[in-house]
Amino acid sequence: MLVGSSLLGLVLLASGIASVRAALKGGGPFRSGPWPGLTPAGARLVLALAGGLGGTQLVLGAPEVDIAARAAFPWLPLAALGSLFILALAGRILPEPGVLSAVAGAYLLPRTLVSYLVPEVAPPLALWPAAFALDVCLWLRREHVAGAGAFLPGLRPVARRLAFSPTPAQPFRPSQRRARWAGLLAGLVLAAVELPYDLILGAPPASWIGVPGLAALTLTPAAGLLATWLAWRVPVESLNHS
């Protein structure tokens, strides 16, 4: 199972990368209409990134399909590194709010369905809360908080101070510094969710409680930071060239 799963993961990862390159080479537009509308090309790009995300998990071997093989360390930091790298890369390739959550959902839906139809296969990594946290941290801006004041009375004093922010001259793009903080938070969210989640699913407590759990709580946020740093180092512009 270990070798077969890892080989399938490598194939899926390579296919995802090739599909992303092909989608980018085909050109856009990738967006259509109001948020979060996607063109067929944009939908293909999201699905290609979801395939690459699946490859990063399957390549880890048995822990992806066998809950008894999962351990807080080293599996969780490695799973976080691969998944958050793909998600952060998605945010650079298609820089729009919600894209990271869409990629995570496009992977998690069929992967969860597999576990539902084949109960012997463990459920996937509890990735969506971390993907949402990464999405929010990358794209939240002061005017969003100002707008929320209309619905949340407690935020109105803050909203009044933020309401008159200058309009940016260029479209907003997350900075590398913001991305690193977002990756750190996403890794922390993933560790906080995954530890109790896998214990409930029946993972061996000795692999998750005590030293392994502390190692995961420390290293998974670090893996998230490293993942976003690496994603911001990728020359995205070169991906659409053969």
Stockholm file with secondary structure:
# STOCKHOLM 1.0

chainA/1-242         MLVGSSLLGLVLLASGIASVRAALKGGGPFRSGPWPGLTPAGARLVLALAGGLGGTQLVLGAPEVDIAARAAFPWLPLAALGSLFILALAGRILPEPGVLSAVAGAYLLPRTLVSYLVPEVAPPLALWPAAFALDVCLWLRREHVAGAGAFLPGLRPVARRLAFSPTPAQPFRPSQRRARWAGLLAGLVLAAVELPYDLILGAPPASWIGVPGLAALTLTPAAGLLATWLAWRVPVESLNHS
#=GR chainA/1-242 SS CHHHHHHHHHHHHHHHHHHHHHHHHHCCCCBCSSTTCBCHHHHHHHHHHHHHHHHHHHTTCGGGTCGGGCCTTTHHHHHHHHHHHHHHHHHHHSCSTTHHHHHHHHHHHHHHHHHHHSTTSCCCCCCHHHHHHHHHHHHCCHHHHHHHTTTCGGGHHHHHHHTTCCCCSSCCCCCHHHHHHHHHHHHHHHHHHHHHHHHHHTCCGGGTSSHHHHHHHHHHHHHHHHHHHHHHHSCGGGGGCC
#=GC SS_cons         CHHHHHHHHHHHHHHHHHHHHHHHHHCCCCBCSSTTCBCHHHHHHHHHHHHHHHHHHHTTCGGGTCGGGCCTTTHHHHHHHHHHHHHHHHHHHSCSTTHHHHHHHHHHHHHHHHHHHSTTSCCCCCCHHHHHHHHHHHHCCHHHHHHHTTTCGGGHHHHHHHTTCCCCSSCCCCCHHHHHHHHHHHHHHHHHHHHHHHHHHTCCGGGTSSHHHHHHHHHHHHHHHHHHHHHHHSCGGGGGCC
//
